[in-house]
Amino acid sequence: MRGSKMVGCAIVVALAATACGGGGSDDKDKGSSGGGFSMNIAEPKRLVPQSTTESGGSQVLSGLFTPLVDFDAKNQPVLAAAESIESPDNKVWTIKLKDATWHDGKPVTAKDYVGAWNWGAYGPNAADGNYFFDTIQGYDEMNPVDPDGEEGPKKAAEPKAKELSGLKALDDKTIEVTLKAPFAGYKSVLGYTVFYPMPEAALADLKAYEEAPIGQGPFQMDGKWNHDKFVKVKAYKDYKLGDKPKVDSVEFRIFQDQNTAYNDLLANNLDIVDQIPTEVMGTAPGELGDRFQTSTASTFQFVAFPTYDKKYSDARVRKAISMAIDRDEIIKVVFQDSQSSARSFVSPVVGGYREDTCGEACKFDPAAAKKLLAEAGGIDGNKINIGHNADGGHEQWVNATCDQLKKNLGLKCVSQAVPKFAELLTQVENKKFSGMFRMGWIMDYPSMENYLGPLYSSKGSSNYYGYSNKDFDRLVQEGREAKTEAEAIKKWQEAEDILAKDMPVIPLRFGKNVFGHSTNVKNVEMNLFNQVELTKVEKS
């Protein structure tokens, strides 16, 4: 998850013409105009690229690193840190790198990519982004099946290899990637955070490295990560992979309450808030004027079921709860129509999206919901809870959802807040959270597959709910191997249809970027990945 990547603050409503990364080359040599700005983030879970799959950490790393590819206004990959990316058969890919230097002045080489990717792919390292290396030859040997037959990066079975056999540095500027099977859309995948490089020295002491990561992006660290307080970065003067920053520095201030961040914005003590709190959605346009902004995003908000819990193991129970939720009412009352109802599992911003793929299970029908729940034998104890992260501003809508479930199903429903999103992710990942829990997803790369594979595949990087369906897994893989985008989309749509039957999660909302800035800055934009375009921001 750039998110998500899971998103802590609801991570993604018209399609913006901006994309992630640094744009064209017209302003490449202009550099900064002086000064700096501040913006809010949640406490990152990690600042190691291969383990940063949530929004707070991804926002920081978007300044410290430049991806191999960015995306244009049509969601097509465009070269960034890569000079070229080519494949004759969609299986063997050759990546040539542009000249670049690390923030310590040393040259970036192909070995820096290979070393970082091998670290991420090696099962015992338990990298959160491990799943994304699954397509490369040799991954299975680094992530063997454990005795009980389950696969995954965190199992105890001994790996047979420590490096991907399909990953090679042919020379200082050339990487060769051999996939297990053809994947026509692989060029887009390479734009994701987990495919950033790391300097060789980082792997010698990764714990020390992530306190002050060295990257090859437009900004470099200014001191160390001050946990739960801030991360400071400054413009990298020798940056040559894209547009140089127009400011000297950025301070990412870590907040555990979005309303506090918003009040600091109103007082001009904080320059950018990347998500306006729902509590002030009605007053913010008047308080901020033209500094209140919206743009299209790729966010998908949902509530997940721990399918491994007997209480929620019956799909009828899951469907009944979904049918008892009036999405439109919550969006109108709580979100002031700043988001839109989700009745599909894929965002409208990617090819292959279809309306209402969830069907009857996402149609508000209290009578049918109550009947279906009774047929399933009800809920054990007649009580449910919905977990959420307190630092993401979710309390109001979760309470509203519980109120509807109390009214429409007669259930006892309580909101259960966990202080930090990183903490919630850790709890659900280790199956230590009991109950339903809210999640959000921002696309990592613009593909329907990115909303399916990571979230619902048996080995999915963000499948925190234990969902597994072999037919679903097969269709996702067949889509990857398809020769054309149209053929791929057909397979992925069939996979989405399976989700509508199984309902491992409840689709709730497709989000917008709803953000604001102080009078101290201008040219503030947010992209489809729910990130502020750091290099575009200027002082007023």
N, C-alpha and C positions, 0 to 999 in steps of 0.2 A: 502495500500500500503505500503511492507517493506519500498511503495510505494505507495507505493502507492499508496499493498501499492503503493501509487502513488509516482512517482519518479520525482524529480525536475531536475536532470541532465540527462534526457533521460533514467532513470532507466531501460540493459541486453542484441566463438560464437561457437566453438567446445566444447564438454561437458567435463568439468573439473572433475578430480577425487576427488576434495575437496568438502566439504559440510560445512554448517554453524555450528558454535559452536566449541567446543574444541576437536575433534578427540579422539584417543585412550588414554590408561592410562599409557603407557610406560614412559612418561616424567612427570607424574603427580606431582612428588615430587621434580623436579629439580629447580623450581622457576626461578626468573629473573637473568639475567647475568649483570644487571646494565644499567643505562642510560635510555633514553626515545626517543620517536620519535613524529613527528607531521604529521598531514594529514588534507586535506581540507574537509569541509562539507558545505552545505547550512544551513542557519539559521533554526533550527527545529521549527515546528509549536507548538508542545507540547513535554514535557518529562514525561508524564504520560502514562504508558504502554497501558492502555485501550483506549487512545486517540492519540497514536502515530502510524500513518499509512502512513507516508512519509519517504523518504530515509535518510534524514539528522538525524532526531530524532532516527530512527531505528538503524542507525550505532552506535550512542552513547549508546543506551540501550542494544545493543548486547554485549557491554563490561561490563555494570553494572548488567546484569541479565543472568541467565542460563535458557533456556526453559525446559519444561518437556521432550521434545524429540528433538533430532537433526536428521539429515538425512545422510545416507551413500552415497557412490558413485553411487548406483543404485536408489537413491531417496527413499529408504525405511526408515521409522522412526526407530531410535535407542534411547534407554533410556538415558536421561541426568539427569535432576533434579528428575525424577521419578524413583522409584525402580521397579515398575511394573505398567502396564496399561492393564486391562483385562475386557472383557465383554462376557457373555454367549449368548447374543442375539443382539448385536450391538446397543442396546437401553439403557441399564443400564451399565454404565462404572465405574469401581473401580480403583482409582489412589492411589498408595502408594508412599510416598515421601521418598527420601534419607535424611539422616541427613545433615542439612545445617544451617548456621548462616547468619543473616543479617550483613551488614557491621558495625553495632553498637554492634555486638557480641551476640545479642539475637537470640534464635532459630527460624527458619522458621517453621510455623505450617500450617496445612490444613486450619485453619480459615483465614490465611493471603491470601490464594488463593480465598476462598469463598467470603471474604469481597471485594477484588479487582474486582472479576467478577460481583458481585452484583452491585457494583458502575458502572461498565461499561454497564451493562444491563438495568439500571434504566433510562427510557426515559428522564426525566427532566435534567439529567446530561449532555445530548447531547454529549456523548463520540463518537469520530469519529469511534471507533471500535465496536460500539453498535451492529451492524448487525451480528457480528460473534457469539453472544450469542442467536440468534434467534432460534437455533436448540434445546435449552434447555427448558424443561417444565417450565412454569411460565413466559416466556418472554412476551407473549401476554398481560398478566395482568399488566406488567410493562410498556408496550408500546401500549396503547389502540388505537382503531380507533377513529379519530377525527370526528366531525360532517359532514365534507364534504366527508367522506368515504376514505380518504387517511390514510395510515399508515406511521409510521416512528418515529425515536427517538426524533425528535425536534418539535412534534406537542403539542398542548396545552391541549388536553384531560387529565383528571385527572387519573393517574394510580391507579389500584385497589390493587397493592402490591408493596413493596419496595425490596423484595428478590425473587430470583428464587426458586420456589417450588421444582424444580428438582435438586437443588444443596445443598449438605449437607457435613459437616465435621463430619465424623463418630468418629474420634478420632484425636489426634494431627498429625498423619501421614497419614490419610486416607480420601480421598475425594470420594464422590459418586455423579455421574452425571447421571441424567435420561433425555434422549432426548425426544422430542415430537414424533419422529419417528426413526426407526433404521437408522444408518448411518455407513456403514462398514468402511469408510475411516476416522472416527473421530479421531483416534490416530494421524494421520498426522496433522489434524487441530490444535491439541494441541501444535504444535511446533511454532505457530504464536505468535508475540509480545503481542497481547492483552490478552494472557493467562498467562503472567507473574504474579507473586503475588505482593502485596504491603504490607508493615508492617501496623499494625492496626493504629498506630499513624498518618500515612499519610492521612487517610480519615478524620481525625479531622481538618486538615488544608492543603488541597491539593495544594493550591496556593503556600504556603511556601515550601511544599515538593518537587515540581517539579523544584524549583530553585537549589536544591541539593539532587536529588533522592537517597534514600538508597535502594540498591539491594542485591542480594545474588550471584552475578557473579564474574568473575575473577578480575575486576577492581572496585574501589570505587571512589566516587567524591573527588576531591582535590580542595576544595573551592566551590563557587557557579557558576552557569551558567552566564557567562558574555555576555549578549545578543548582537548579531551582531559582536562579537569579538572572543570568544573562550569558550570551555568547557574543563576543565582539569580533568583527572582521574589518579589514581595511583594504583599499584598492591595491591590487597587485600591479605594480608599475610596468612590469615586463610582459604582461598578458598579450597574446597575439592570436588567439583562436576565435575571436569575435569582437563585438563591441566592448570598449572599455567602459568602466563605470563612470557615471556623471557626478558621483559624490566620492568623498574620501573614505567614508566609513559607514558601516551599518551596525547597529546594536539590536540584537534579537533579545527582547526582554521576555522572560518566562513568567507567565501569569497562571494562577490556578483559578481565577474567576474572571470571566469575560466582561462582566459589568464593571469591575475595577479598571480593566483595560479601557473600556469605553469612556469612563469618567476621566481617565487620564488624557484620552484623545480630546474630549471637550475642553479640557483645561490647557490644551496645547503642550502637555507634558509627554505625550506619545504621538508619533507622527502617522502611523498606519495601524489600523485594526482590520485584520483580514476577514473577520466575520462579525457583523453587527449582532449583538445579543437579541434573542427573540423578545425579551421583555421590553425593549425600547424600539422595536421595529416600527411601531406606529408614530413615534415622535422623532426618530432619527432624521428622516428627510427634512423636517423643519429645522432641527437643531444644526444640521450640517450643511444644508443648502446644496450647492453643486459639488460639495465634497462628499456627499452620499452617492455611491456608485454601485452599479450592478453589471455583471457580464455573464456570459455563458460559461458553465462549468460541467465537469463530467461526474459530479458527485452522485452517488447512489446510497440512500439511507435505508437501513433495514433493521429488523429485530431478528436475532438468530435463536434457534432452539438447540439446546444440548441434546442432540438426537441419541447420544449414548445413554441418556437418562431415561429410565423406564417411564417416567411421568410424561415424557414428550415423544415416546417412541412410535406412537400411532399417528399416521399422517392425518387422520380424521380430526384428531385433537388440534393439530397444528393449523389445519384449514379452518376449523371452527373459530379459533382465536382470530385468525386473519379476517374472516367474514364479519366479525363483531366490531371491527375498527372502522370508523368513519373517517377515512383519510382526508376527504375534502373539507370536512368541518374543522379538523385540527389545523389544516393549512390556512383556512380562512381566519380562524380565531387566534391561533397562536403565532403563526408565521406571517400574518397579514398579507397572504397571497404572494409571498416572496419565493415560494417553492411550488412545485407541481406534484400531483399525486403520481405515485409509481404503481403500475399494475403489470409491470414486466420486470425481468431480471437483468436487462441490458439497457444502458443509457441511450437516449435519443441522439447523442452526438456521434455515435459510431455506425458504420454500415451494417445492415442486418437487423437493426432495431425494428420491432413490431409492437404496435399498441395492444394492450390487454392480453398478453400471452399467458398471464396468470389465470384468466378466465373466471369461473364462478368463485374460486377461492379468494379472489381479491375484490369481489363485489360486496358492498355493504348490505348485509341481509341478516339482521339480528334473529329473526324467527328461524331461518334455515340454520344459522350458526348454533343456536340453542338445541335444535333437533339433532344436528350432527354430533354435537358434543355428548348428548345423551346416548346416542347410538354407540359412541366409542367408550361408554362407561364412565364418562365424566373425568374430572381431574382429581388425583389423589389429594385428600385434605381440602379440596375446593379452594386452594390457595396458590397463587403464582406471584412471582416477583420479576421485575425487569431491571437489570443492572445497567448502569451507565457511568461514564466518567464525569466527576464533578467539575473538572477543568474545561469542559466542552460546552457548557450552557444547555444541557439537555433536560434539566429537572422539570421545566414547565410542560414540555410536550409529553414526556414520559408520564407525568401525573395525569395529563388529559387523557392519555391512552388508557391508563389504569381506571380512570373514572368511567370510560366507555365500557370496559370489560366488566366492571362491577355492575353497571346498569344492564348491559345486554346479555351477559352470561351468568350473572349472579355470583361471580367469583370474587374472592378476596384478593385484591391486587395491590402490591406495594412497590414503590420506587426504591431502588437500592443503589446508592451512590458510592463509587470507589474514587478516592481523591484524584488520582492521575490516570490518564489514558494508558500510559506505559504500564502502570500497575494492573489495570483491568486486562490488558492484553496478556500479561504474564499469568494472571490468575486463570483466564479461560484457556490459555495455551496448555497449562498444566492440569486442566480439569479440576481446579480448586474453587471455581465459582459455581454455585448451585443456583440454577434458574436461567431464565431467558436473559438476553443481554443485547443492547443496541450496538450496531456496528455501522461504519460508513466506509465507502470505497471510492477512491479517486483512481481513474485509469492510470496505469503505468505507461502504456503506449496505446495509440488509437486503434483498437481492434476489438471486435465482439469477443474474441477468444480470451481477452484479458479480463472480462467480466465473468468468465466461466471457469477456466482452468484453475487459477489461483484460489478462487473462492469455494469451489465445489468438487474439484477432482479429489480422489482418495488421498493423494499426496500433496494437495494444494497448499501453497505457502500460507494462505490465510484462511484455511478451512479449520476454524477453531471449534466447530460444532460436531465433528465426527461423522459428517455425512459421507456415504460411500455408495456408489452405484456403478457397476462394471459397464453397463451399456452407455451411461453418461461418459465415463472415462474414454471408452472406445470412440465415441462420436467426436469428442473434443480432439483426440489424436488424429482421426481421419480428416478432420477439418484442417489441421495443421499440414497434413501431407497432400492436401488437394492441390491440383495444378493451377487452378484459377481462383480468384477471390469469390466469384459467384458460387463455385462448387464448395468452397470452404464455408461460406455463410450458410448454405443449405444444411450442411452437417451440424454446424453450431446451433442453428435454429431447431433442429431435431433434438439436440442436447437440451436446449432451453425448455422444450416441451416436456421433457422428463422432470425438470425441476418443478413445473407447474403441477405435476401429479404427486411428487414427493413432498414439496413445500418444506425444505430444510430451514428456510428463512421466510420472513414476511416482508415483501417489498412495501415500502412506505412512501418515500419521496425521492424525486429528482431535484437536486439543489441548484441554486445560482450562487455565483460569487456575489455577496452583498457586503460591501466593505466601505470604509471611510478613511479620510486622511485629514491631517491638521492643515493649518494655514502656512506651515513651514515648508511644505513640499508640493510638487506638481508632477504631472505625467505619471501618475500612479495607475498601473494596470495589473490585472490578475489574469492568468491564463486558464486553459481548460483543466490544468492539473492542480488548480486551487493554490497556485503559488504567485506571490508578488514578483513581477519582473524587475529584479533588483537593479539591473544595469540601465534601466530606462528612467528610474526615479531621479528627479532633479530638485534642488533647493529652489524655493520660491524667490 
